[in-house]
């Protein structure tokens, strides 16, 4: 098959997102807000534990457990927490 053919040979594939960020497209679609929106709430509670951040997103904003966990895990990794 020639380079760039219909089977995709020779075409650079976009690197697949892994880890918590892999949930971001579905989170943004489901809740209608960008990830930065959710992270702004976390920034207001820098001393909180992971579980407390997850609980806040769930109880105060109706985010599902898995989605809240993904947002918090990514936020904490970004900030070295």
N, C-alpha and C positions, 0 to 999 in steps of 0.2 A: 504494500500500500504506500502511496506517495506521502511525503512529509506533509502534515496538515490535513490529511485525508479525513473522511467522515468518521473513521474509527478513533480519531484523536491522537494517532501516532505522531510524535514529534511536536505536539502542541504542549506548551507549558501548562500544567494544571495548577490552579490556585491551591495554595496550601490549606488544608482543611483545619478549621479551628477546633481545638481540643480543650478539655477541661470545662470549668464553669462557664466560660464565654460561649461555649457551644449552645447554651440555652438562651442566649441573649435575643436572637431573632424571634423565638417563640414567646419570650417574656414581653418584648416590645409589642408584638402583635396582640397578645391576649389582654394586656393591661393598657395599651394605647399611650404609653409613656416611654421615652428613651431611658436607657440604663442610667444615665447621668442623673435623672430625676430621682431614682431610688437611692443612688449613692449619696445624693445631697442629704437625705435623712440620716444616713449612717455617719456622715461627717459631723453631724451635730452631737454625736455620742461617742467620741473617740476613746473613752475609757471603758466602754461597755464590752462585755464578753461576746463571743461569736453567737452563743445561744440567745443572749438578750437582744442582739441585733435582729436575728431571725424572728424571734417572738414579736418584736415591734413591727416588722414588715407584715407579719401575718395578722396580728390583732388590730393594728391601727390602719392598715391599708388593704387588707384582704388578699395579700399575695400568698399563693400556695407554698407549702413547706419546701418542696424541691426548688422552686424558683427563688424563694427567699434565701435559701441556703447557697445557691449558686451566686447570687448577687453579693452576699456577705463574704463568701470565700474569695471571690475575685477582688472585692474592695480591700479586704484585709491583706491579701497577697500584694496588691499594688502599694499599700502603705506600710509594708513590713510589720504587720501586726500578728 
